[in-house]
Amino acid sequence: MPLPEPPPMGSTPLPPGTYDDQVVIVTGSGTGLGKAIAVEFARLGATVVVASRSAEHRAAGVAAVEAAGGRALDVGLDIRDATNVAAAFDAVEAALGPVDVLVNNAAGNFPAPAEDLSPNAWRAVTSIVLDGTFFCSRELGRRAIAAGRPASILNIGAAYAWTGGPAFAHSAAAKAGVKNLTETLAVEWGPYGIRVNGLVPGLFPHEDEAAHITEGVPDRGKAEDRRAPAWRVGSPRELGWAAVFLCSPWASYVTGHTMVVDGANWQRRHLLMPEFTPIRDQLGKGPFTLEPPS
Protein backbone atom coordinates (compact mmCIF):
# COMPACT_ATOMS: atom_id res chain seq x y z
CA MET A 1 0.00 0.00 0.00
CA PRO A 2 1.56 3.37 -0.97
CA LEU A 3 1.82 6.37 1.27
CA PRO A 4 -1.50 8.28 1.42
CA GLU A 5 -2.20 10.79 -1.32
CA PRO A 6 -1.76 14.47 -0.39
CA PRO A 7 -4.67 16.85 0.25
CA PRO A 8 -6.28 18.16 -2.94
CA MET A 9 -4.94 20.91 -5.16
CA GLY A 10 -5.74 24.30 -3.66
CA SER A 11 -5.21 23.16 -0.06
CA THR A 12 -2.72 25.15 1.98
CA PRO A 13 -0.49 23.88 4.81
CA LEU A 14 -0.34 27.23 6.62
CA PRO A 15 -2.93 29.83 7.64
CA PRO A 16 -4.31 32.04 4.86
CA GLY A 17 -2.41 35.29 4.64
CA THR A 18 0.85 33.86 5.99
CA TYR A 19 2.76 35.73 3.26
CA ASP A 20 0.55 38.81 2.98
CA ASP A 21 2.59 41.91 2.08
CA GLN A 22 5.68 39.83 1.38
CA VAL A 23 7.71 39.77 -1.83
CA VAL A 24 8.98 36.35 -2.90
CA ILE A 25 11.40 35.78 -5.80
CA VAL A 26 11.40 32.27 -7.27
CA THR A 27 14.05 31.81 -9.94
CA GLY A 28 13.13 29.52 -12.81
CA SER A 29 9.48 29.69 -11.75
CA GLY A 30 7.95 29.65 -15.20
CA THR A 31 8.03 25.87 -15.47
CA GLY A 32 7.83 22.66 -13.48
CA LEU A 33 8.62 22.53 -9.80
CA GLY A 34 9.58 26.21 -9.64
CA LYS A 35 6.14 27.11 -10.93
CA ALA A 36 4.51 24.81 -8.37
CA ILE A 37 6.49 26.48 -5.58
CA ALA A 38 5.54 29.95 -6.82
CA VAL A 39 1.85 29.01 -6.86
CA GLU A 40 1.90 27.85 -3.23
CA PHE A 41 3.48 31.13 -2.06
CA ALA A 42 0.82 32.99 -4.02
CA ARG A 43 -2.00 31.02 -2.40
CA LEU A 44 -0.75 32.26 0.98
CA GLY A 45 -0.75 35.92 -0.02
CA ALA A 46 2.75 36.57 -1.37
CA THR A 47 3.47 38.76 -4.35
CA VAL A 48 5.57 36.39 -6.42
CA VAL A 49 8.35 37.50 -8.73
CA VAL A 50 8.54 35.07 -11.65
CA ALA A 51 12.20 35.35 -12.67
CA SER A 52 13.64 33.65 -15.74
CA ARG A 53 15.65 34.29 -18.89
CA SER A 54 12.74 33.09 -21.04
CA ALA A 55 9.85 35.47 -21.70
CA GLU A 56 7.69 32.47 -22.62
CA HIS A 57 8.44 30.78 -19.32
CA ARG A 58 7.80 33.97 -17.36
CA ALA A 59 4.41 34.36 -19.01
CA ALA A 60 3.51 30.77 -18.08
CA GLY A 61 4.56 31.35 -14.47
CA VAL A 62 2.59 34.57 -14.16
CA ALA A 63 -0.47 32.85 -15.63
CA ALA A 64 -0.20 30.00 -13.11
CA VAL A 65 0.12 32.38 -10.16
CA GLU A 66 -2.81 34.49 -11.32
CA ALA A 67 -4.94 31.39 -11.92
CA ALA A 68 -4.39 30.53 -8.24
CA GLY A 69 -5.66 33.99 -7.27
CA GLY A 70 -2.23 35.47 -6.62
CA ARG A 71 -0.27 38.47 -7.81
CA ALA A 72 2.86 38.11 -9.90
CA LEU A 73 5.59 40.28 -11.38
CA ASP A 74 7.49 39.20 -14.49
CA VAL A 75 11.23 39.95 -14.29
CA GLY A 76 13.93 38.90 -16.75
CA LEU A 77 16.88 37.36 -14.96
CA ASP A 78 20.10 35.64 -15.99
CA ILE A 79 21.42 34.32 -12.71
CA ARG A 80 24.82 33.56 -14.26
CA ASP A 81 25.53 37.31 -14.48
CA ALA A 82 25.97 39.11 -11.14
CA THR A 83 25.37 42.50 -12.78
CA ASN A 84 22.09 41.27 -14.24
CA VAL A 85 21.10 39.86 -10.85
CA ALA A 86 21.63 43.25 -9.22
CA ALA A 87 19.59 44.97 -11.93
CA ALA A 88 16.74 42.49 -11.46
CA PHE A 89 16.67 43.13 -7.70
CA ASP A 90 16.65 46.87 -8.40
CA ALA A 91 13.63 46.40 -10.67
CA VAL A 92 11.79 44.33 -8.08
CA GLU A 93 12.46 46.81 -5.29
CA ALA A 94 11.34 49.72 -7.46
CA ALA A 95 8.06 47.97 -8.26
CA LEU A 96 7.27 46.13 -5.03
CA GLY A 97 9.71 47.05 -2.28
CA PRO A 98 12.33 44.91 -0.54
CA VAL A 99 12.48 41.16 -1.12
CA ASP A 100 11.50 39.00 1.85
CA VAL A 101 12.06 35.51 0.45
CA LEU A 102 14.35 34.15 -2.26
CA VAL A 103 13.94 30.64 -3.69
CA ASN A 104 16.98 29.62 -5.74
CA ASN A 105 15.27 27.10 -8.00
CA ALA A 106 16.72 27.75 -11.47
CA ALA A 107 18.95 24.93 -12.69
CA GLY A 108 20.39 23.29 -15.78
CA ASN A 109 21.14 19.62 -16.30
CA PHE A 110 21.68 16.86 -18.83
CA PRO A 111 23.11 13.33 -18.58
CA ALA A 112 26.61 12.66 -19.88
CA PRO A 113 29.61 10.53 -18.90
CA ALA A 114 32.22 12.74 -17.25
CA GLU A 115 34.80 11.95 -19.93
CA ASP A 116 32.46 13.41 -22.56
CA LEU A 117 31.95 16.74 -20.77
CA SER A 118 33.65 19.68 -22.44
CA PRO A 119 34.66 22.70 -20.36
CA ASN A 120 31.68 24.57 -21.83
CA ALA A 121 29.32 21.73 -20.95
CA TRP A 122 30.65 21.72 -17.38
CA ARG A 123 30.23 25.48 -17.04
CA ALA A 124 26.76 25.41 -18.62
CA VAL A 125 25.51 23.62 -15.52
CA THR A 126 27.81 24.82 -12.74
CA SER A 127 27.42 28.50 -13.67
CA ILE A 128 23.65 28.26 -13.26
CA VAL A 129 23.42 25.92 -10.28
CA LEU A 130 26.31 27.08 -8.10
CA ASP A 131 27.32 30.53 -9.34
CA GLY A 132 23.71 31.60 -9.84
CA THR A 133 22.67 30.45 -6.38
CA PHE A 134 25.53 32.41 -4.84
CA PHE A 135 24.99 35.56 -6.91
CA CYS A 136 21.28 35.71 -6.03
CA SER A 137 21.85 34.86 -2.37
CA ARG A 138 24.63 37.43 -2.09
CA GLU A 139 22.42 40.11 -3.62
CA LEU A 140 19.57 39.50 -1.18
CA GLY A 141 21.95 39.07 1.74
CA ARG A 142 23.77 42.35 1.17
CA ARG A 143 20.53 44.30 0.80
CA ALA A 144 18.87 42.74 3.83
CA ILE A 145 21.95 43.20 6.02
CA ALA A 146 22.32 46.85 5.02
CA ALA A 147 18.62 47.52 5.67
CA GLY A 148 18.49 45.58 8.94
CA ARG A 149 15.65 43.43 7.58
CA PRO A 150 15.08 39.71 8.19
CA ALA A 151 14.89 37.46 5.14
CA SER A 152 14.69 33.81 4.14
CA ILE A 153 16.57 31.98 1.41
CA LEU A 154 15.66 28.51 0.15
CA ASN A 155 18.04 26.62 -2.15
CA ILE A 156 16.69 23.75 -4.23
CA GLY A 157 19.18 20.90 -4.08
CA ALA A 158 19.50 17.26 -5.12
CA ALA A 159 20.09 14.03 -3.22
CA TYR A 160 23.25 13.29 -5.16
CA ALA A 161 24.89 16.16 -3.31
CA TRP A 162 25.47 13.48 -0.63
CA THR A 163 25.98 10.43 -2.79
CA GLY A 164 27.56 11.59 -6.04
CA GLY A 165 25.70 11.43 -9.32
CA PRO A 166 27.02 9.13 -12.04
CA ALA A 167 26.12 10.60 -15.46
CA PHE A 168 25.58 13.95 -13.74
CA ALA A 169 29.05 14.90 -12.48
CA HIS A 170 28.53 18.60 -13.29
CA SER A 171 25.17 18.87 -11.55
CA ALA A 172 26.10 16.66 -8.59
CA ALA A 173 29.25 18.68 -7.88
CA ALA A 174 27.34 21.95 -8.17
CA LYS A 175 24.51 20.74 -5.94
CA ALA A 176 27.05 19.58 -3.35
CA GLY A 177 28.40 23.13 -3.44
CA VAL A 178 24.90 24.50 -2.96
CA LYS A 179 24.36 22.29 0.10
CA ASN A 180 27.64 23.48 1.59
CA LEU A 181 26.80 27.09 0.72
CA THR A 182 23.44 26.71 2.47
CA GLU A 183 25.15 25.61 5.67
CA THR A 184 27.85 28.27 5.46
CA LEU A 185 25.50 31.19 4.83
CA ALA A 186 23.15 30.05 7.59
CA VAL A 187 25.97 30.51 10.09
CA GLU A 188 27.31 33.74 8.62
CA TRP A 189 23.94 35.43 8.22
CA GLY A 190 22.07 34.12 11.25
CA PRO A 191 23.13 37.16 13.33
CA TYR A 192 21.43 39.38 10.71
CA GLY A 193 18.10 37.56 10.92
CA ILE A 194 18.56 35.77 7.59
CA ARG A 195 17.67 32.09 7.46
CA VAL A 196 19.11 29.84 4.74
CA ASN A 197 17.76 26.34 4.09
CA GLY A 198 17.73 23.70 1.37
CA LEU A 199 15.00 21.59 -0.18
CA VAL A 200 15.64 18.39 -2.15
CA PRO A 201 12.92 16.97 -4.40
CA GLY A 202 12.52 13.32 -5.30
CA LEU A 203 10.43 12.02 -8.19
CA PHE A 204 7.90 14.72 -9.04
CA PRO A 205 6.80 14.14 -12.65
CA HIS A 206 5.38 17.23 -14.34
CA GLU A 207 4.48 18.41 -17.79
CA ASP A 208 7.55 20.63 -18.17
CA GLU A 209 10.23 17.98 -17.72
CA ALA A 210 13.04 18.50 -20.21
CA ALA A 211 13.25 16.01 -23.05
CA HIS A 212 17.00 15.56 -22.61
CA ILE A 213 16.28 14.20 -19.12
CA THR A 214 13.15 12.17 -19.80
CA GLU A 215 14.52 10.74 -23.05
CA GLY A 216 18.23 10.70 -22.16
CA VAL A 217 17.88 8.53 -19.08
CA PRO A 218 16.77 5.00 -20.02
CA ASP A 219 13.46 3.88 -18.48
CA ARG A 220 12.76 7.34 -17.07
CA GLY A 221 9.02 7.66 -16.64
CA LYS A 222 8.37 3.92 -16.56
CA ALA A 223 6.86 2.37 -13.43
CA GLU A 224 8.01 5.37 -11.40
CA ASP A 225 5.41 4.80 -8.70
CA ARG A 226 7.47 1.72 -7.73
CA ARG A 227 10.85 3.48 -7.70
CA ALA A 228 10.48 4.82 -4.15
CA PRO A 229 9.68 3.12 -0.83
CA ALA A 230 6.57 5.33 -0.76
CA TRP A 231 5.30 3.34 -3.77
CA ARG A 232 4.19 6.55 -5.41
CA VAL A 233 5.72 9.65 -6.94
CA GLY A 234 5.26 13.09 -5.42
CA SER A 235 2.79 15.74 -6.49
CA PRO A 236 4.48 19.09 -7.24
CA ARG A 237 2.25 20.84 -4.70
CA GLU A 238 3.83 18.68 -1.98
CA LEU A 239 7.19 20.25 -2.73
CA GLY A 240 5.53 23.68 -2.74
CA TRP A 241 4.09 23.04 0.71
CA ALA A 242 7.52 22.14 2.06
CA ALA A 243 8.93 25.33 0.55
CA VAL A 244 6.35 27.65 2.09
CA PHE A 245 6.84 26.00 5.47
CA LEU A 246 10.63 26.34 5.48
CA CYS A 247 10.43 30.04 4.62
CA SER A 248 7.62 30.79 7.09
CA PRO A 249 7.51 31.99 10.71
CA TRP A 250 6.58 28.39 11.66
CA ALA A 251 10.16 27.45 10.79
CA SER A 252 11.70 30.47 12.49
CA TYR A 253 14.38 28.41 14.27
CA VAL A 254 15.19 26.23 11.27
CA THR A 255 18.28 27.34 9.39
CA GLY A 256 21.21 25.55 7.78
CA HIS A 257 18.96 22.55 7.21
CA THR A 258 18.33 20.64 3.98
CA MET A 259 14.97 18.85 3.86
CA VAL A 260 14.53 15.90 1.50
CA VAL A 261 11.02 15.32 0.14
CA ASP A 262 11.28 12.06 -1.78
CA GLY A 263 9.39 9.26 -0.04
CA ALA A 264 12.65 7.96 1.50
CA ASN A 265 13.97 7.16 -1.97
CA TRP A 266 17.53 8.35 -1.53
CA GLN A 267 18.07 6.15 1.55
CA ARG A 268 16.98 2.93 -0.17
CA ARG A 269 19.49 0.11 -0.50
CA HIS A 270 19.27 -3.45 -1.82
CA LEU A 271 20.41 -6.28 0.42
CA LEU A 272 22.46 -7.38 -2.56
CA MET A 273 23.16 -4.73 -5.15
CA PRO A 274 22.37 -5.71 -8.74
CA GLU A 275 25.24 -6.22 -11.14
CA PHE A 276 26.76 -2.88 -12.13
CA THR A 277 26.35 -1.58 -15.66
CA PRO A 278 28.92 1.06 -16.69
CA ILE A 279 27.46 4.52 -17.18
CA ARG A 280 28.25 4.65 -20.90
CA ASP A 281 26.29 1.44 -21.36
CA GLN A 282 23.39 2.74 -19.27
CA LEU A 283 23.17 5.82 -21.48
CA GLY A 284 23.53 3.85 -24.69
CA LYS A 285 26.87 5.45 -25.54
CA GLY A 286 29.51 3.73 -27.67
CA PRO A 287 33.11 3.25 -26.55
CA PHE A 288 34.94 6.44 -25.63
CA THR A 289 37.46 7.82 -28.08
CA LEU A 290 39.63 10.93 -28.08
CA GLU A 291 38.68 11.57 -31.69
CA PRO A 292 36.15 14.40 -32.00
CA PRO A 293 32.66 13.31 -33.09
CA SER A 294 32.04 13.49 -36.84
KATA-V158452 format. One line per field, one symbol per residue. ss: DSSP state (A for helix, B for strand, O for the rest). phi: phi as a letter, one per 40 degrees, with the letter a starting at -180 (. if undefined). psi: psi as a letter, one per 30 degrees, with the letter a starting at -180 (. if undefined). A space follows every 10 residues. Layout:
BEGIN
ss->???
phi->???
psi->???
END
This chain:
BEGIN
ss->OOOOOOOOOO OOOOOOOOOO OOBBBBBOOO OAAAAAAAAA AAAOOOBBBB BBOOAAAAAA AAAAAAAOOO BBBBBBOOOO OAAAAAAAAA AAAAAAOOOO BBBBOOOOOO OOOAAAOOAA AAAAAAAAAA AAAAAAAAAA AAAAAAAOOO BBBBBBBOOA AAAOOOOOAA AAAAAAAAAA AAAAAAAAAA OOOBBBBBBB BOOOOOOOOO AAAAOOOOOO OOOAAAOOOO OOOOOAAAAA AAAAAAOOAA AOOOOOOBBB BOOOAAAOOO OOOOOOOOAA AAOOOOOOOO OOOO
phi->.cddccdcdg cbcbcdgdbd gbbbcbcgcc afcccccdcc ccdchccbcc bacccccccc ccccccccgc bbbcbcabcc bccccccccd cccccbhccc bbbcbdabaa cacdccccdc cdcdcccccc ccccdccdcc dccccccgbc abbbbcbacc ccbgbdgbdc cccccccccc cdccccccbd ccgbcbbbab cccbdacbcc ccccccbdgc gbfccbcbdc facccdcccd cccccccccc bcbbagbbcb baggccccac cbccdcbddd cccgccdcac cccc
psi->klklllllkf lkflkkgegk gkkkkjkhgf lbeeeeeeee eefgfljkjj klfkeeeeee eeeeeefgga klkkkkkjff jeeeeeeeee eeeeefalke kkjifklklk kkkeffklee eefeeeeeee eeeeeeeeee eeeeeefhkl lkkkkkakfg feflikfhee eeeeeeeeee eeeeeeeefe fggkkjllkj lbjiklfgkk efeeffjkgk fkhffgflff glllkefeee eeeeefflff hfgjkgkjkk ighgeffkkk ekklkkkkee eeggklkkkf kkk.
END
